[in-house]
């Protein structure tokens, strides 16, 4: 049995949360620490395995995991099928946006969020390890780099806003990553992140065996909950807030229950009223049985 990768709690405080890892062999498992509530993969991918995965395999891997409302076949289609994400995120991003701000997006994929930030008048820089997406962004004229290391070497500066969406769970050392990105933030700036939460009702509330074989991914070092995020952020002493978010709708959940596979987003919108659909989302959020955490970290002016 391992010791906790986050708080270093001993073996007797660790238990298996998932013994099947999508994309991995039988040797991989996700373990949960009863001390800090972290959920982590053991064994973990080596840095060499990770670099190859994100540079050569990530888009194909993700194409196996998305439902019928996302397209990873090429960058242009990826942009088109993620405009609903832009609209949803704008609700919690817009209070922090104004023309002229310096923005860094880490893990910007095809650049669908960078496009929106650019249209809003922000000065945009991106980090993207995927070779295909990185080349697309650079040809489009964005300042885009393969890694934070390359960014800080070639374009050292600080930013008013740093964003990353569904990136944090891919990071092997969350403490080092947060410290590095916090150091890139100007005084008065904010880091805004979306992180999948293991409070997802499809694994924390309902019993759906097919979802359990899908959810736990070889691409993720960790699955976080509000409790485990608080442990990390309190340890670092940051000023932050955590907000509940629910991305997937009632139709998607019904599709998992009936068909045992991803997809079905908006399928039954002609049956259920907008009020019913929104009420379902809000109830899940209110009880923290939701699939996503929005994290905001504030760097106060001295």
N, C-alpha and C positions, 0 to 999 in steps of 0.2 A: 504494500500500500504506500502511496506517496504522502509527503507532507504538503501542506497548503502552499500553493505558489504565490499567494497574496500575503497572508499573515504569518506563514511558517508554523502554523499549528501542527501538532504531532499527528501521527498516523491514526491514533485511536479516535480522532475527531473528524476523520474523513469517511465518506460513504459514497457508493456509486450512485450517481443520478441517472446516467444513461449508459448502457452497455453496448449500444449500437451507434456508430458514428458514420453519417452519410459521407461517402467518398473515401473512407478509411478502412483499414483491415480490422480483423477481430482483436488486434492488440490495443487499439485505441478505445478509451473510455472517457466519459466525463464524470468527474468527482465533485462532490459538494462538501464544503467545509462548514461544520456546525458552529465554528467560532465566528468567522467573519462573513459567512453566507456566500462566499465566492463559489462559482461553478467553473471548473477549469478542465482542460483536456490533458490527459497523461497517457502515454508519452507525448511530448510536443514535437512539432515539425522542427527540423534544423533550419538555420538561416539559409542554407543553400537550397533546401527543399522549398522553402517559402519563396525565395527569389524566382526560382524556375516556375513555380505554380502561378504566381501573379503575372509574370512576364509572358508566359506561353499558354497557360491553361485556363485562366480565370473566367474568360467570357464563355467558353464552352461549358465549364462547370456550372456557371450561373444559369445558362440556358436550360439545364436539366431541372433547375429548382424554381423557376418562375412559373406562374400560371399563364393563362391565356391573355393577360392584359399587359405584358411586358415583352419587348423584343430585343434580344442581345445579339442579333445576327450581324449588325453593323452599327456604327456610331450614329448615323442619321436616324435609323429606326429607333435606336435607344432613346434619342432625344425626343422624338415624336411621342413615344409611348410612356414618357415620364412627365409630361406636362401637368398631369394631375398631382404629382408630387410637388412640383413648383407651387401650384395653387394652394395645396394644403400647408406647406411649410411657410409660405409667405405670411400666414396669420401670426406665427410666433417670431418670424424674422423681421417683419416690417418696422416694429418700434425701434429697431437698432440700426436702420439703414438710412443713409442720406448721401446725396451725390458728393463725390470726391474722397470718400473714405477708402483707405487701403484695406483690401480683403485678401485673405489667403484661404483657399479651400483645399483641404487635404483629402485625397481620394476622390477626385472630381470626375472620374469616369469619362463619359462622353462630353461633359461640359454643359449639361442641360441646366444646372444651377448657375454655373459661371455665366452663361448667356443671359439669364435673368438678372443676375447681379450687375453685369455690364450694361444692360438696358436701363437699369435703375441708376446708372451713373457712377458706380463704384469702380475703383482701379483694381483689377483682378489679377491674381497670381494663383497658379494651381500646382498641386503635387499629385502625380498619378503613376503608379508602378506598372500598369498594363502597357506593354509596348504598342499595341494597336491604337488604344485610346490616346496615349501620349503623342504619338505621331500625328494623329488627327487634330489634337488641340494646338500643337505647334504650327501646323500648316494653316490653321485658322487664325493664327496671329497672337495667341495667348502666351504669356510668360508661363511656361509649364516645365516642371522638373520631375525626374524619376523618383526622387527621394528627398526627405528633409535635409539630409547631408549634402546633396547636390545643390539644393536651394540655398542653404546658408553659406556654402562655399562661393557660389556665383552671384548671389543677390542678397547680401546680408542687410537686413533692415527689420523694423518692427511694423506691426499691423494694428489697425483699429478693430478689426473683426477677423476672427479665425473660425472657420466652420468645418465640420466633418460629419458626414451622415453615414451611419452604419460602417464605420471604420474602426472605432475603439475596440470592438470585440476581436478584431484581427491583430491587435498589437500584443506582442509577447511580453513587454514590460510596461504596464500601464503607468507606473510611477514615473519612470524616465520619460515616457512620451508626454505626460502632462507637464512635467517640469520643463521640458524642452519647448513645448508650445506656449506655455505660460511666459517663458523668457522671450518669445517672439512677439508678445502682446504689448502694445503701448499702454501707458498708464491711462486709466479711464476706459480701456478696451474691454471686449467681451469675447469669450469662446462659446460658441453654440454648437451642440452636438446632438444627433439622434442616435440612440443605442437600443438594439433589440433587448427586450426584458424577458427574463425567464418567468415572469408573472403572466405571460401569454396565456389566455384562457384555454387554448387548445392543448396546453400541457399542464397548466396549474389548476384548471377547473373541470375540464371534460376529460374523459378517458377515450382516446382515439389511437389505437396501436399503430396505424399507418402513419399518423403524424409523428409519433415518437421515432419512427425509423427515417423520417424526413428532416426533422427539426435540428437535430444535433449534428453540426457540420464540421468536417475536417478543416475548413477554412478559418474556423474560429478558435482562438486560444481560450476565450472565456465566454460565458453567458452571465450577464449581470442582473441584479435586482436592485431596487432602491437601497436596500440594506448594505449590500456589498459596495455599491458606489459611495454611499456615505462613509463607509470605513476608509476607503482610499482617499476621498476628498478631505475628510477630517484629519487623517494622518498628515496630509500635505498642508493643512491649515488654510485652505482656500475659502473665499466667499462665493457661495454657489446656491443655486436652486434646482430642484428636480421637479419636473412636471409630467403628469401621466398623459400618454397619447395612445390612441387606438387606430391603426392604419387599416386593418382588414375588417370587412363588414360582415353583417349577419349572413349574407348570401355565401361568402367565402367559407364561413364556419359551417353552414349547412352542407356545402359541397364536400368538405372534409368528412362530415358525419355520414353522408350518403354514399359518396364515391371513393373516399379514401385517397384523394389526390389534391394537389394545389389547383387553384383556379376558381372560377365562379364569382369573382368580384362583380357586384352590381347585377347579378343574374336575376334576382327576384325583386328588383326595384319597381317593377310594374305591379307587384302584388302588395308589398308593404309600403306604407306611407313614409314620406321623409321624416315625419315626427317619430314614427316607430323605429326607423333605422338610427336616427340620432339619439333617441332615448337608450337604445341598446348600447351604443358607443359610450354614452355618458355614464351609464350604470357601471360598465366595466372600468372606466377610468376612476370613478368615485371610490370603488372598492380596491383599486390597484390590482385589478385582474386584466390588465391591458398588455398589449404586445410591444410597447415602445416607451422609452424614457427620453424626455427632452432635458438635456443638461445645459445650464448656463453658468459659466464661471466668470466672475467679475474681477478685474484688476483695478483696484482703487487708486486714485491719484494721491500722491504723497504731498 
